[in-house]
Amino acid sequence: GGRMEVLEEKEEEEQREEEELKVLEISAKLQDLETEVSTEQVCVPSDVPNFDWSSADTSQLPSSYRTNSLKEKKLLHIADHFLQQYTHLCPDRKPLFLHPVNECGVEKFVSTTVRPTLLPYTELYHWDGCASFVSDYLTMEPLKSPITPPSSLYSPTTILKYQRGNCFDFSMLLCSLLIGAGYDAYCVHGYATREICTLDETLELCPLLRKPQEVPKEGMKKKSSKYRVKPPPDLQSKFELQQEARKKAEAEAAQKNKEKEEEKVTEVEKPKRDPLYGLRVHAWVLVLSGKREVAETFFINPFTGNSHSTMDEHFLGIESVWNHRNYWVNMQDCWNGCKDLIFDLGDAVRWEIMLSGSNKPLQLFPDAEEEKELSDRDTDDMEKEEEDTSSDMPPSWVAPIQISPREFETRCSQGRKVILYKKAKLEKWAPYLNGNGLVKRLTIYADLDCTEVVEVREWFKNREDMLDMREVNKQTQLTTEYFSPGHLLSLKAHTYTSLEPETEHTMEFYNEARVDGLQKRVENANEMTEYFLGRDDFLHVRHMEFGKRGKKIHLAGTRTDINSRPIVQITERFHRNLEKPADEDVAERIFLMAEETIHLIYHLKDKYITASKKDFFKAAERDRKGNEIIMTPEMCITYQAGSSEKDTKLLHLYKLLQELTEEEKQLKKQVRQSEAEVLNILKIRENEERAVKLSVSIYDTERNEKRRQQYEAMKKAMEDEFPGQEEQDLDYLAPFLIQIGHREKMTKEQALRVRDDCLADFKRRLICKANIIQARFEKAVEELQKKDQWFQENQNQLSAEEEDDFLTRYSETTFHIHILALRLNREKQTAPQKYLALEEKLRKDPRLAEHLGHA
C-alpha cells in the first residue's frame, strides 16, 4: 500500500512538471508573439520607425546620472538586504522591482527616480490634465518580455527628450507631475489584462461617445406618525392592474430574448482568451484620497490618461507601490484582483514598508478641531519622523524636469496621434499644424472592421471665423457647424446639406448679440421660420410661406428682385403681454397675400376655452373710377369671446385695418431682408471655408509675423533717428574724453583731470537740481501765504461755492508743497551716496583704472 502511494505521488509530480514545462514553452513562444502584436499597435513616429535606445546620447548628462552618492549606496545596500529577507519569507513571489539600471548603466533605487515637479501650465495643475499630457506626449513601447518587469528604468528627463517609453517610464513621469501638483500619488508595479498592457482600445467605447452617468435621486423617507392623515381609498381596478402586470412580464421576457440574441452577436466583439492572463506585468499610478480634495482612491492608466476605480476588473494584482519618500510591498492576497485590496499604507500587516523611519504616510486631518486636539509633543514627533524619513531617502538624482511652451503645445510626436476604439477612430493634431485649424477628428463606423463610415466629428481651434466643431452625418449628408461667440454674423450653429441657397438650412444665432433678438432661422425651398427671444413686442415666431416663381421677365425700370419668390402667407405668434387685457392682446396674426385677408387671434381670457378673433377682407382702396371705397361691415368679421354683441364702430376697425396694411408692407420688406441675410451668410461661409484664416495671439512672438515685423520696423526707425544713443547714454565719460582727444593711452595727470572734471560736473548737477527744487518749494510757500492772506481778508464776502473752490485749490497747493519737501529731503540724503557711487565707478573704469589705482 505504501509503494502504491509513493508511485502515485511520483506520477503526480511528473504530471505537474510536464504541465509547468508546457506553460513555460507556451509563454516562451507567446513572448515573441506578444511583442510583435504590441509593436503593431504602437503609434511609432515616422522619423524614428526603428528607434534604438542604445544610440541615445548620454554624454551631456549630469554626474548624478553616472555615479551614486554615499547616501544612495547606503540605500542600495538596505534594498538588497530587504530583498534577501523578502525572497526568504516569500519564496513563491516574483522578485521586486527595486533598483534597475538607468540610461548610464548605474543602479538607482526607484524612489529616487521620481522627481516631483510643478510645471507652469494651468492644465498640469490637475490630475486629468497631467494624465492626458503624458499619454499624448509619449509614444508607447511594449515591455521586452510581457511577463517580467524591465531591467532598466530611465530618468523622466531622458524619456521626455525622446518622447517614448514603456509603462514604467510613463508612470514615473506622471507620478512626478502629480506629486508636484500636490496629489498623494504612487507608482504601482502589478499585473493587468492584455488590453491594458498592449494599449489595445479596439474593444473599448470612445470616451467622447460615453453617456454621462445619471445619479439616481434617493427619495426622502417619510417618518411614520400616528397622527398622520389617513390616505384616500384606492379606487383602482385590481383586474386592470393584473392585466398590466401580465403585459409588462411578457414585454420583459421579449426584451430578455432580444438581449440573448444580441449577446450572441456581441460574442464576436469579446476579447479572445489570453494564455498569459494574470502574468502580464504593468505599471500604473495610484492616487490616494485626502490631498487635493480627492474623495476616493483611484487608479490612472498612464497609456490612456483615463481614471479607473480600484475595483476595475482590468487590474489583476499589485506587487509593490512607491513614491519619492518610501517603498511598500503588498502583502494582501490578489486572487480576486485589486477589488478586495485596502490601500492603508500605514497598516504594517497589509503593506510591508522598506524604510521603517516612518510607518505611516503623512495624513491630513479633515477637521480643524482635530488639529487643535493634536498636542505639541505629537507634532514634534511627526516632524522628527518626517526628518528621519527624508534623511533615509536621498534626494532624486534626476535633473529638473522642463518642458518648453512649444513642446507642451505640440504634444504628440510629429504633432499627430491616432487612437483606435470600438467602431471609432480618434485623431489628434497640434494647434496650427493643419492650415484649417483642425485639432481633433472622431470617425464613427457602423462595423467592427471600420470600413463603413457613419459620422465624422471635427474640432477646430484658433479660427478667425470662430468655428469650433463640425459634425457630418455620412448617411443623411447633413452637416452641422458650431461657432464660438464673436462671429461676424453672430452665428451659433448652422445645419445644412449644401451651401447652395434655398436648400434646407437651420441657422442658430447668439440672440443677445442681435438687435432683433433672432434665435433661430429654419429655411427650405417653400418656407422660412424665424424664432425670437426677449423682444419688446413679445414676438416669438414668424413663419413665411413662398410660392413657385413665374417665368423670368426682364422689363426696363423694374426692380432687381422681380424674380424673388412670391410670398403666399406670413404668420406671427406673440407671447402674452400682461399690460393688456387678454381679448385685446394679439396671440397670432396671419397675412394671406393671395386672398388679401388678415386674421387676428387673441389670447384666451381666464376660464374661457375660445379666443376672440377678427378677420379682415381687404378691398381695393379705390374703384375703377378712382372713388374711395367706404368701409362696410362685410369687410370685417368679429368674434368676441363671452359677448354676443357685434362691434358696430367701423371707424375703429378701419384704423386697425390701415395699421395692419401698413405692417404687412413692412413685413414683406423684413422677409426680403431675411432672405438677403441668408444669402449673405452662405456667401461669407463659402469664402471662409475656401480661404481659412487662423488667428494668432499677440503674445505668440514666433507665429505672429505681423507683430514681429512691426516691432522690427519700429526698432529700426528708432536706430535711424537716434544712432548709437544707448552707447552715448551709458558712456558718462564721453564729454570729458573729447577734451583730451579720445586717446587710447593717457597719462596719470590726464586721468586724474578727467576723474576730477567728471566728479565736479556731477556735483554741480546735484547742487543745481537741489537748488531748483528749493526755489520751487519757496515759491509754492510764498503763493500759499498770499492765498491764506487773501482768504482772511475776503472770507465774509465769499459764497459757499467760491469758498469750496478756494479750499480745493488751497489743499492742492498744500499737497504740492508737501511733495516738493519730500523730494528736496530725498535729494539731500541721496546726493552723497550718488557721488560716492560715481567715484567708485570711475575708479573701476577700464580707461582710468591703470592710473587711478596708484592714486
VEXNULO-537069 format. One record per residue (C-alpha): x, y, z; residue in three letters. Coordinates in steps of 0.25 Angstrom, whole numbers, padded with zeros to 4 digits, always signed. Example, Ala and Ser with C-alpha at 12.3 -4.5 7.8 and 13.67 -1.06 7.14 Angstrom:
BEGIN
+0049-0018+0031ala;+0055-0004+0029ser;
***
This chain:
BEGIN
+0000+0000+0000gly;+0011+0010+0003gly;+0018+0007-0010arg;+0006+0010-0018met;+0004+0023-0011glu;+0019+0027-0014val;+0017+0023-0029leu;+0004+0031-0029glu;+0012+0043-0023glu;+0023+0041-0033lys;+0013+0041-0045glu;+0006+0054-0039glu;+0020+0061-0038glu;+0023+0057-0053glu;+0010+0062-0058gln;+0012+0075-0051arg;+0026+0076-0056glu;+0020+0073-0070glu;+0009+0084-0069glu;+0019+0094-0064glu;+0029+0091-0075leu;+0017+0093-0085lys;+0013+0106-0079val;+0027+0111-0080leu;+0028+0107-0094glu;+0015+0114-0097ile;+0020+0126-0090ser;+0033+0126-0097ala;+0026+0125-0111lys;+0016+0135-0107leu;+0026+0145-0103gln;+0031+0148-0117asp;+0017+0147-0122leu;+0012+0158-0111glu;+0024+0167-0115thr;+0020+0166-0129glu;+0005+0169-0126val;+0009+0181-0117ser;+0018+0187-0127thr;+0008+0187-0138glu;-0002+0194-0128gln;+0009+0205-0125val;+0007+0219-0131cys;+0022+0220-0135val;+0026+0233-0141pro;+0030+0233-0156ser;+0044+0239-0153asp;+0049+0228-0144val;+0042+0215-0148pro;+0053+0206-0142asn;+0057+0214-0130phe;+0069+0208-0122asp;+0071+0213-0108trp;+0086+0208-0109ser;+0088+0220-0118ser;+0083+0230-0108ala;+0093+0241-0105asp;+0097+0241-0090thr;+0110+0249-0091ser;+0103+0262-0087gln;+0096+0257-0075leu;+0100+0262-0061pro;+0109+0254-0051ser;+0098+0249-0043ser;+0093+0240-0054tyr;+0107+0233-0055arg;+0110+0232-0040thr;+0104+0229-0027asn;+0105+0237-0015ser;+0109+0231-0001leu;+0094+0232+0003lys;+0090+0225-0010glu;+0100+0214-0008lys;+0095+0212+0006lys;+0080+0211+0001leu;+0084+0201-0009leu;+0091+0193+0002his;+0078+0194+0010ile;+0069+0190-0002ala;+0078+0177-0005asp;+0077+0173+0010his;+0061+0176+0009phe;+0061+0167-0004leu;+0068+0156+0003gln;+0058+0156+0014gln;+0047+0157+0005tyr;+0051+0145-0004thr;+0054+0137+0008his;+0040+0140+0015leu;+0032+0139+0001cys;+0039+0129-0008pro;+0027+0127-0017asp;+0026+0142-0021arg;+0033+0149-0032lys;+0046+0158-0030pro;+0043+0172-0026leu;+0045+0184-0035phe;+0055+0191-0026leu;+0068+0197-0033his;+0068+0195-0048pro;+0080+0202-0056val;+0078+0216-0062asn;+0082+0221-0076glu;+0097+0221-0072cys;+0096+0207-0067gly;+0096+0211-0052val;+0087+0204-0042glu;+0077+0214-0036lys;+0066+0212-0026phe;+0053+0214-0032val;+0048+0224-0021ser;+0060+0233-0025thr;+0056+0233-0040thr;+0043+0240-0036val;+0045+0255-0038arg;+0033+0263-0032pro;+0031+0275-0042thr;+0021+0286-0043leu;+0021+0292-0057leu;+0016+0306-0061pro;+0004+0301-0069tyr;-0010+0302-0063thr;-0014+0289-0070glu;-0004+0282-0061leu;-0009+0287-0048tyr;-0020+0276-0048his;-0018+0261-0049trp;-0026+0259-0062asp;-0018+0270-0069gly;-0005+0263-0065cys;-0010+0249-0069ala;-0015+0254-0083ser;-0002+0261-0086phe;+0007+0249-0082val;-0002+0240-0091ser;-0002+0249-0103asp;+0013+0254-0102tyr;+0020+0240-0100leu;+0019+0228-0110thr;+0016+0215-0104met;+0027+0204-0105glu;+0023+0190-0100pro;+0032+0183-0090leu;+0042+0173-0096lys;+0036+0162-0088ser;+0021+0163-0085pro;+0023+0155-0072ile;+0035+0162-0066thr;+0038+0176-0061pro;+0049+0183-0069pro;+0063+0182-0066ser;+0066+0197-0067ser;+0058+0210-0063leu;+0062+0223-0070tyr;+0060+0237-0064ser;+0048+0245-0067pro;+0057+0255-0074thr;+0062+0245-0084thr;+0048+0240-0086ile;+0043+0254-0089leu;+0055+0256-0098lys;+0052+0244-0107tyr;+0037+0244-0105gln;+0035+0229-0103arg;+0035+0219-0092gly;+0029+0207-0086asn;+0018+0206-0075cys;+0028+0209-0064phe;+0034+0221-0071asp;+0020+0227-0073phe;+0016+0224-0059ser;+0029+0230-0053met;+0027+0243-0061leu;+0012+0244-0058leu;+0015+0241-0043cys;+0026+0252-0043ser;+0016+0262-0049leu;+0004+0258-0039leu;+0013+0259-0027ile;+0018+0273-0031gly;+0003+0277-0033ala;+0000+0273-0018gly;-0006+0259-0020tyr;-0003+0247-0012asp;+0001+0239-0023ala;+0009+0226-0024tyr;+0015+0217-0036cys;+0010+0203-0036val;+0016+0190-0041his;+0006+0180-0043gly;-0002+0172-0053tyr;-0013+0175-0063ala;-0021+0170-0075thr;-0015+0169-0089arg;-0024+0181-0094glu;-0018+0190-0083ile;-0003+0185-0085cys;-0003+0186-0100thr;-0011+0199-0101leu;-0022+0191-0109asp;-0035+0200-0108glu;-0042+0194-0120thr;-0052+0187-0111leu;-0054+0200-0103glu;-0064+0211-0105leu;-0058+0224-0109cys;-0059+0234-0097pro;-0065+0244-0106leu;-0077+0235-0108leu;-0079+0231-0094arg;-0092+0236-0088lys;-0091+0243-0074pro;-0096+0234-0063gln;-0109+0238-0057glu;-0108+0239-0042val;-0121+0233-0036pro;-0128+0243-0027lys;-0132+0236-0013glu;-0145+0239-0009gly;-0147+0245+0005met;-0152+0234+0015lys;-0164+0239+0022lys;-0165+0236+0037lys;-0178+0229+0041ser;-0186+0237+0051ser;-0199+0232+0058lys;-0205+0246+0056tyr;-0204+0245+0041arg;-0216+0247+0032val;-0222+0234+0026lys;-0219+0232+0011pro;-0231+0232+0002pro;-0237+0219-0002pro;-0230+0212-0014asp;-0240+0213-0025leu;-0232+0206-0036gln;-0237+0193-0042ser;-0229+0181-0038lys;-0233+0173-0050phe;-0227+0184-0059glu;-0214+0184-0050leu;-0213+0169-0052gln;-0214+0171-0067gln;-0204+0182-0068glu;-0194+0173-0059ala;-0196+0162-0069arg;-0193+0170-0081lys;-0181+0176-0074lys;-0176+0162-0071ala;-0178+0158-0086glu;-0170+0170-0090ala;-0159+0167-0081glu;-0158+0153-0086ala;-0157+0158-0100ala;-0147+0168-0096gln;-0138+0157-0090lys;-0139+0148-0102asn;-0135+0160-0110lys;-0123+0163-0101glu;-0119+0148-0102lys;-0119+0149-0117glu;-0111+0162-0116glu;-0101+0155-0107glu;-0099+0144-0117lys;-0096+0155-0127val;-0086+0162-0118thr;-0079+0150-0114glu;-0070+0153-0127val;-0067+0166-0120glu;-0062+0160-0107lys;-0047+0159-0105pro;-0040+0145-0109lys;-0035+0136-0097arg;-0021+0141-0093asp;-0012+0130-0089pro;-0003+0140-0081leu;-0015+0145-0073tyr;-0011+0149-0059gly;+0004+0149-0063leu;+0005+0161-0071arg;+0013+0172-0064val;+0008+0186-0064his;+0011+0199-0057ala;+0001+0210-0054trp;-0002+0221-0044val;-0009+0220-0030leu;-0015+0233-0025val;-0020+0232-0010leu;-0031+0240-0005ser;-0028+0252+0005gly;-0019+0262-0002lys;-0025+0272-0013arg;-0039+0269-0009glu;-0038+0255-0015val;-0051+0248-0009ala;-0048+0234-0013glu;-0035+0226-0016thr;-0034+0223-0031phe;-0024+0217-0042phe;-0019+0225-0054ile;-0015+0217-0066asn;-0003+0225-0072pro;-0004+0220-0086phe;-0018+0225-0088thr;-0019+0236-0077gly;-0032+0230-0072asn;-0036+0228-0058ser;-0041+0215-0053his;-0047+0210-0040ser;-0039+0201-0031thr;-0050+0191-0033met;-0047+0191-0048asp;-0046+0176-0054glu;-0035+0180-0063his;-0025+0182-0052phe;-0021+0168-0047leu;-0012+0170-0035gly;-0001+0178-0029ile;+0013+0174-0025glu;+0018+0188-0019ser;+0016+0203-0019val;+0026+0214-0017trp;+0027+0230-0017asn;+0039+0239-0015his;+0039+0236+0000arg;+0037+0221+0002asn;+0035+0207-0004tyr;+0023+0198+0001trp;+0021+0183-0003val;+0007+0178-0004asn;+0005+0166+0006met;-0010+0164+0003gln;-0016+0153-0006asp;-0019+0157-0020cys;-0027+0145-0024trp;-0039+0154-0027asn;-0031+0165-0034gly;-0030+0178-0027cys;-0045+0178-0023lys;-0042+0174-0008asp;-0029+0182-0006leu;-0029+0192+0005ile;-0020+0204+0002phe;-0016+0208+0016asp;-0001+0208+0015leu;+0001+0211+0029gly;-0004+0196+0032asp;+0008+0189+0034ala;+0001+0175+0033val;-0005+0178+0019arg;+0007+0187+0014trp;+0022+0184+0017glu;+0030+0197+0017ile;+0044+0197+0013met;+0049+0209+0021leu;+0044+0208+0035ser;+0047+0222+0039gly;+0032+0226+0037ser;+0022+0214+0038asn;+0010+0223+0034lys;+0010+0233+0022pro;+0007+0247+0026leu;-0008+0249+0026gln;-0016+0261+0026leu;-0027+0264+0037phe;-0040+0266+0031pro;-0045+0276+0042asp;-0038+0288+0049ala;-0043+0283+0063glu;-0035+0270+0061glu;-0023+0279+0058glu;-0025+0287+0071lys;-0026+0274+0079glu;-0013+0269+0074leu;-0003+0272+0085ser;+0011+0279+0082asp;+0018+0267+0086arg;+0011+0259+0075asp;+0014+0270+0065thr;+0029+0270+0069asp;+0029+0255+0068asp;+0023+0255+0054met;+0033+0266+0049glu;+0044+0257+0055lys;+0039+0245+0047glu;+0038+0253+0034glu;+0052+0257+0036glu;+0056+0243+0039asp;+0049+0238+0026thr;+0056+0249+0017ser;+0069+0246+0024ser;+0068+0231+0020asp;+0063+0234+0005met;+0073+0242-0002pro;+0068+0253-0012pro;+0065+0250-0026ser;+0077+0248-0035trp;+0069+0253-0047val;+0071+0267-0053ala;+0059+0277-0052pro;+0048+0273-0062ile;+0046+0284-0072gln;+0036+0285-0084ile;+0036+0297-0093ser;+0023+0304-0097pro;+0025+0300-0112arg;+0027+0285-0107glu;+0015+0286-0098phe;+0007+0291-0109glu;+0012+0281-0120thr;+0009+0270-0110arg;+0009+0257-0119cys;+0021+0252-0126ser;+0021+0259-0140gln;+0009+0267-0135gly;-0001+0255-0139arg;-0007+0243-0131lys;-0017+0233-0135val;-0025+0224-0125ile;-0034+0213-0130leu;-0046+0210-0122tyr;-0058+0200-0123lys;-0065+0205-0136lys;-0058+0218-0135ala;-0044+0225-0139lys;-0039+0237-0132leu;-0028+0246-0138glu;-0021+0258-0131lys;-0013+0269-0136trp;-0005+0280-0130ala;-0010+0294-0132pro;-0006+0301-0145tyr;-0001+0288-0151leu;-0013+0288-0160asn;-0016+0300-0169gly;-0031+0299-0166asn;-0029+0299-0150gly;-0033+0284-0149leu;-0028+0279-0135val;-0037+0266-0133lys;-0045+0257-0142arg;-0054+0246-0138leu;-0059+0236-0149thr;-0070+0227-0145ile;-0072+0214-0152tyr;-0084+0204-0154ala;-0076+0191-0153asp;-0064+0186-0145leu;-0055+0185-0157asp;-0056+0201-0158cys;-0060+0201-0173thr;-0074+0208-0173glu;-0073+0222-0168val;-0086+0227-0161val;-0082+0240-0155glu;-0070+0249-0155val;-0068+0260-0144arg;-0057+0270-0145glu;-0052+0280-0134trp;-0044+0293-0138phe;-0036+0304-0131lys;-0031+0318-0134asn;-0040+0320-0146arg;-0044+0335-0149glu;-0058+0330-0153asp;-0060+0325-0139met;-0063+0311-0144leu;-0062+0301-0132asp;-0067+0288-0137met;-0073+0281-0149arg;-0082+0269-0150glu;-0084+0261-0163val;-0094+0250-0164asn;-0090+0242-0176lys;-0103+0235-0177gln;-0112+0247-0178thr;-0101+0256-0183gln;-0105+0266-0172leu;-0094+0276-0167thr;-0095+0283-0154thr;-0085+0294-0150glu;-0084+0300-0137tyr;-0077+0314-0134phe;-0072+0321-0122ser;-0077+0335-0119pro;-0071+0346-0127gly;-0075+0342-0141his;-0077+0353-0151leu;-0092+0350-0153leu;-0094+0345-0138ser;-0095+0330-0143leu;-0096+0320-0133lys;-0099+0307-0141ala;-0102+0304-0156his;-0108+0291-0161thr;-0109+0289-0176tyr;-0107+0278-0187thr;-0102+0288-0197ser;-0097+0303-0197leu;-0106+0306-0209glu;-0117+0316-0206pro;-0132+0312-0204glu;-0128+0298-0199thr;-0130+0293-0185glu;-0123+0301-0175his;-0124+0303-0160thr;-0117+0315-0154met;-0116+0318-0139glu;-0111+0331-0134phe;-0106+0337-0121tyr;-0119+0345-0119asn;-0112+0354-0109glu;-0103+0360-0120ala;-0114+0363-0129arg;-0123+0375-0129val;-0135+0367-0134asp;-0133+0356-0123gly;-0133+0345-0134leu;-0130+0332-0128gln;-0132+0322-0140lys;-0136+0322-0154arg;-0140+0310-0162val;-0142+0311-0177glu;-0145+0302-0189asn;-0149+0304-0203ala;-0164+0307-0199asn;-0164+0313-0185glu;-0156+0320-0175met;-0158+0321-0160thr;-0151+0330-0150glu;-0151+0329-0135tyr;-0148+0341-0126phe;-0145+0343-0111leu;-0146+0355-0102gly;-0153+0364-0111arg;-0161+0377-0106asp;-0173+0374-0115asp;-0174+0359-0110phe;-0172+0353-0124leu;-0166+0339-0123his;-0169+0332-0136val;-0170+0337-0150arg;-0174+0327-0161his;-0173+0331-0176met;-0178+0322-0188glu;-0174+0324-0202phe;-0180+0321-0216gly;-0173+0316-0228lys;-0166+0326-0237arg;-0172+0331-0250gly;-0165+0332-0263lys;-0153+0342-0263lys;-0158+0355-0269ile;-0148+0366-0272his;-0154+0380-0272leu;-0148+0393-0273ala;-0148+0401-0260gly;-0153+0389-0251thr;-0147+0385-0238arg;-0135+0375-0237thr;-0144+0365-0228asp;-0154+0363-0239ile;-0150+0349-0239asn;-0151+0347-0224ser;-0160+0336-0218arg;-0175+0341-0217pro;-0179+0342-0202ile;-0192+0334-0200val;-0194+0335-0185gln;-0188+0341-0173ile;-0191+0336-0159thr;-0187+0343-0146glu;-0188+0338-0132arg;-0187+0346-0119phe;-0185+0343-0104his;-0195+0349-0094arg;-0194+0364-0091asn;-0199+0365-0077leu;-0201+0380-0078glu;-0213+0378-0088lys;-0226+0370-0086pro;-0225+0356-0092ala;-0236+0359-0102asp;-0228+0371-0107glu;-0215+0365-0107asp;-0212+0358-0121val;-0207+0344-0120ala;-0206+0341-0134glu;-0207+0348-0147arg;-0208+0342-0161ile;-0206+0351-0174phe;-0211+0343-0186leu;-0206+0351-0198met;-0213+0344-0210ala;-0227+0344-0203glu;-0224+0358-0198glu;-0229+0355-0184thr;-0223+0357-0170ile;-0227+0348-0158his;-0225+0353-0143leu;-0226+0342-0132ile;-0225+0348-0118tyr;-0220+0341-0105his;-0230+0333-0097leu;-0237+0340-0085lys;-0237+0333-0071asp;-0247+0321-0071lys;-0250+0323-0086tyr;-0248+0312-0096ile;-0250+0320-0108thr;-0242+0332-0113ala;-0246+0345-0119ser;-0244+0347-0134lys;-0244+0357-0145lys;-0244+0354-0160asp;-0242+0366-0169phe;-0245+0365-0184phe;-0237+0375-0192lys;-0243+0382-0204ala;-0236+0391-0214ala;-0235+0405-0207glu;-0241+0412-0220arg;-0251+0406-0230asp;-0249+0407-0245arg;-0254+0422-0246lys;-0244+0426-0235gly;-0254+0428-0224asn;-0250+0423-0210glu;-0258+0411-0205ile;-0264+0413-0191ile;-0262+0402-0180met;-0274+0393-0179thr;-0278+0383-0168pro;-0276+0371-0178glu;-0261+0375-0179met;-0259+0370-0165cys;-0264+0358-0157ile;-0262+0359-0142thr;-0264+0349-0131tyr;-0263+0354-0117gln;-0262+0343-0107ala;-0273+0344-0096gly;-0281+0355-0103ser;-0291+0353-0114ser;-0291+0368-0117glu;-0284+0372-0130lys;-0275+0384-0130asp;-0282+0394-0139thr;-0271+0404-0138lys;-0266+0403-0152leu;-0256+0415-0150leu;-0248+0407-0140his;-0248+0395-0150leu;-0244+0404-0161tyr;-0232+0410-0154lys;-0228+0396-0149leu;-0228+0391-0164leu;-0220+0402-0168gln;-0209+0399-0158glu;-0209+0385-0162leu;-0208+0388-0177thr;-0196+0397-0173glu;-0190+0386-0165glu;-0192+0376-0176glu;-0183+0385-0185lys;-0172+0386-0174gln;-0173+0370-0172leu;-0171+0368-0187lys;-0158+0377-0186lys;-0154+0369-0174gln;-0156+0356-0181val;-0147+0360-0193arg;-0137+0365-0183gln;-0137+0351-0176ser;-0135+0345-0190glu;-0123+0354-0193ala;-0117+0351-0180glu;-0118+0336-0182val;-0111+0338-0196leu;-0100+0347-0189asn;-0097+0337-0178ile;-0096+0326-0189leu;-0087+0334-0197lys;-0078+0338-0185ile;-0077+0324-0180arg;-0073+0319-0194glu;-0062+0329-0195asn;-0058+0326-0180glu;-0056+0311-0184glu;-0049+0314-0197arg;-0038+0322-0190ala;-0038+0318-0175val;-0030+0329-0167lys;-0024+0325-0153leu;-0023+0336-0142ser;-0010+0337-0135val;-0009+0343-0121ser;-0001+0356-0120ile;+0008+0349-0109tyr;+0012+0338-0119asp;+0024+0345-0124thr;+0029+0333-0132glu;+0016+0331-0141arg;+0011+0346-0140asn;+0019+0350-0153glu;+0011+0363-0154lys;+0014+0368-0140arg;+0029+0364-0141arg;+0031+0372-0154gln;+0024+0384-0147gln;+0034+0383-0135tyr;+0046+0381-0144glu;+0042+0393-0153ala;+0040+0402-0140met;+0053+0397-0135lys;+0060+0401-0148lys;+0053+0414-0149ala;+0058+0417-0134met;+0072+0413-0138glu;+0072+0422-0151asp;+0067+0434-0143glu;+0076+0433-0131phe;+0088+0425-0136pro;+0097+0420-0124gly;+0088+0427-0114gln;+0089+0415-0104glu;+0104+0415-0104glu;+0104+0430-0102gln;+0095+0430-0090asp;+0103+0419-0084leu;+0117+0426-0087asp;+0117+0436-0076tyr;+0132+0440-0079leu;+0130+0443-0093ala;+0128+0459-0091pro;+0142+0459-0083phe;+0149+0449-0092leu;+0146+0459-0104ile;+0154+0470-0097gln;+0167+0461-0098ile;+0164+0456-0112gly;+0160+0441-0109his;+0174+0436-0107arg;+0176+0421-0105glu;+0187+0423-0095lys;+0186+0435-0085met;+0196+0440-0075thr;+0193+0439-0060lys;+0191+0454-0060glu;+0181+0454-0071gln;+0173+0442-0064ala;+0173+0450-0051leu;+0168+0462-0058arg;+0157+0454-0065val;+0153+0448-0052arg;+0152+0461-0045asp;+0145+0468-0056asp;+0134+0457-0056cys;+0132+0458-0041leu;+0132+0473-0041ala;+0121+0473-0052asp;+0113+0463-0045phe;+0114+0470-0032lys;+0110+0483-0039arg;+0098+0476-0045arg;+0093+0470-0032leu;+0094+0484-0025ile;+0087+0490-0037cys;+0076+0480-0036lys;+0074+0483-0021ala;+0074+0498-0023asn;+0063+0497-0034ile;+0054+0488-0024ile;+0058+0498-0013gln;+0053+0510-0022ala;+0040+0503-0026arg;+0038+0500-0011phe;+0040+0514-0007glu;+0031+0520-0018lys;+0020+0510-0014ala;+0021+0514+0001val;+0020+0529-0003glu;+0008+0526-0012glu;+0001+0519+0000leu;+0004+0530+0009gln;-0003+0540-0001lys;-0015+0531-0003lys;-0016+0530+0012asp;-0016+0545+0014gln;-0026+0547+0003trp;-0035+0537+0009phe;-0034+0544+0022gln;-0038+0558+0016glu;-0050+0553+0007asn;-0055+0542+0015gln;-0068+0549+0019asn;-0071+0553+0004gln;-0070+0539-0002leu;-0081+0530-0005ser;-0082+0515-0001ala;-0078+0510-0015glu;-0066+0520-0016glu;-0061+0516-0002glu;-0062+0501-0006asp;-0054+0505-0019asp;-0043+0512-0011phe;-0042+0501-0001leu;-0040+0491-0012thr;-0029+0499-0019arg;-0023+0502-0005tyr;-0022+0487-0002ser;-0015+0485-0015glu;-0005+0495-0013thr;-0002+0489+0001thr;+0000+0475-0005phe;+0009+0481-0015his;+0018+0487-0005ile;+0018+0474+0003his;+0023+0466-0009ile;+0034+0477-0012leu;+0038+0476+0002ala;+0040+0461+0001leu;+0047+0462-0012arg;+0057+0472-0006leu;+0059+0464+0006asn;+0062+0451-0002arg;+0072+0459-0011glu;+0080+0464+0001lys;+0080+0449+0006gln;+0084+0442-0006thr;+0093+0452-0013ala;+0106+0447-0004pro;+0102+0433-0008gln;+0101+0436-0023lys;+0114+0444-0022tyr;+0122+0432-0015leu;+0116+0422-0025ala;+0121+0430-0037leu;+0134+0431-0031glu;+0135+0416-0029glu;+0130+0414-0044lys;+0142+0424-0049leu;+0152+0416-0041arg;+0148+0403-0047lys;+0146+0409-0061asp;+0156+0401-0070pro;+0160+0414-0077arg;+0165+0420-0064leu;+0167+0409-0054ala;+0182+0407-0058glu;+0185+0421-0053his;+0175+0423-0042leu;+0179+0410-0035gly;+0192+0417-0031his;+0186+0430-0028ala;
***
